[in-house]
Amino acid sequence: MRLRIGLGRALVAAMGVALALLGAEPATAAEVRGIPLSPHQAELVAKAEATVNAMSTMRARFLQVGPQGDISEGKIYLSRPGKLRVVYDPPTPVLVVANGSYFTFVDTKLQQFSYLDIDNTPAGLLLKTGVKFQGGDVAITKIAEPPGATEITLVSKKDPAVGSLTLVFTTQPFALAQWRVIDAQGLTTAVTLQDIELGVALNKSLFETPQPR
């Protein structure tokens, strides 16, 4: 179980999906329904959904700042629907690949593998077609508008205690730029996208399931 939790946290760090943390216990609180949205907020949410749905492919660098201020970097490759590759720069020995059906988490140093069905994680929400931040399995708990940005915070409706995910969009242009995760222990991880390339041609081999050597 230690390996599965550790690799699950690697996905959390890479994709900002604290709700998918492996080994977390279901919350006992009542199901969260989310906040009521003003017409302006509903417009922002619709714009954020359209932005994610328009991301057919993406290649980017990322800068991750962990709960203790630890910094790591790497590359993200996205091909919607369903496909993702997250590669950490050395010395972090982590690789995450989604092949359209399930995630494979690899400790590349120890050559240890773990797997998770893509539909069992909120990461799957971002990889699907027709992304919706309202309805389904997630709820919006906060919308903030700091200067030059829109921030939308999501939780699992059924398991809100597992954590939250905040998606950060720049406003000019409106684009996904960062995500922040607060996990079940209240620890925050922030991932900022850099050198973003959208609509790029990506080799299908990037999303092939890694195999043990």
C-alpha positions, -999 to 999 in steps of 0.1 A, spaced: 0 0 0 29 24 6 39 22 -31 3 28 -42 -1 59 -19 33 73 -29 26 69 -66 -9 83 -61 6 113 -46 28 116 -76 -3 119 -97 -17 144 -73 15 165 -77 14 162 -114 -22 167 -122 -35 185 -91 -61 159 -83 -61 155 -45 -95 138 -48 -78 108 -64 -53 102 -35 -50 65 -32 -57 49 2 -78 78 14 -108 69 35 -143 80 23 -158 110 41 -187 105 64 -201 140 59 -232 146 38 -228 150 1 -216 185 -9 -239 203 -33 -217 233 -41 -222 270 -39 -249 288 -58 -235 308 -87 -243 343 -97 -248 349 -135 -212 363 -137 -198 333 -119 -218 309 -141 -203 327 -171 -168 322 -157 -174 285 -152 -187 281 -187 -156 298 -200 -134 276 -180 -152 244 -192 -149 256 -228 -112 263 -223 -105 227 -210 -128 212 -237 -109 230 -264 -76 215 -253 -72 186 -278 -35 182 -272 -10 200 -250 27 199 -243 42 219 -215 68 222 -188 56 223 -152 70 237 -119 58 220 -88 60 235 -53 53 210 -26 39 214 10 74 219 24 85 243 -3 103 215 -22 105 222 -59 105 198 -88 100 201 -125 91 180 -155 70 177 -187 33 171 -193 18 157 -225 -20 156 -229 -41 142 -256 -78 144 -250 -98 123 -245 -82 100 -221 -44 102 -226 -18 118 -204 20 115 -198 37 131 -168 75 129 -167 95 143 -137 130 156 -142 157 138 -123 162 131 -95 124 125 -90 119 89 -103 83 92 -112 64 85 -145 26 87 -149 8 75 -181 -29 74 -189 -36 53 -220 -73 61 -223 -85 34 -199 -63 35 -168 -34 52 -152 0 35 -148 22 49 -120 59 40 -122 87 44 -97 114 44 -124 142 38 -99 127 8 -83 108 -3 -114 76 -6 -93 42 -3 -110 7 5 -99 -26 10 -118 -58 28 -114 -89 29 -135 -92 63 -152 -129 66 -144 -122 62 -107 -103 95 -105 -112 132 -109 -82 133 -132 -105 114 -155 -129 144 -154 -103 166 -171 -94 140 -196 -130 134 -208 -149 150 -236 -176 174 -225 -160 185 -192 -184 199 -167 -175 214 -133 -211 214 -122 -231 183 -118 -217 148 -119 -193 138 -92 -177 172 -84 -190 204 -68 -178 240 -69 -171 253 -34 -154 286 -43 -148 310 -71 -122 338 -67 -110 365 -90 -76 378 -80 -60 403 -104 -57 388 -138 -70 354 -129 -101 332 -122 -98 304 -96 -124 276 -94 -122 252 -64 -137 217 -68 -143 189 -44 -157 154 -47 -194 155 -39 -193 122 -20 -159 124 -4 -152 161 2 -128 154 31 -103 138 7 -92 172 -5 -98 200 -30 -86 210 -64 -83 247 -75 -79 254 -112 -63 287 -120 -70 304 -153 -54 336 -166 -79 361 -179 -60 377 -208 -60 353 -226 -83 330 -207 -61 299 -203 -54 272 -177 -21 282 -160 -20 265 -126 -36 241 -102 -34 238 -65 -42 208 -44 -51 206 -7 -50 170 4 -68 152 32 -41 163 56 -45 200 46 -12 201 27 -9 222 -4 8 214 -37 9 239 -65 17 231 -101 23 259 -126 24 253 -164 52 268 -184 60 270 -222 25 257 -230 20 245 -266 -16 236 -276 -28 217 -307 6 201 -312 12 167 -329 21 141 -303 35 107 -309 11 79 -299 40 61 -283 40 87 -255 8 72 -241 16 35 -244 14 16 -211 49 13 -196 61 -22 -192 85 -36 -165 120 -41 -178 
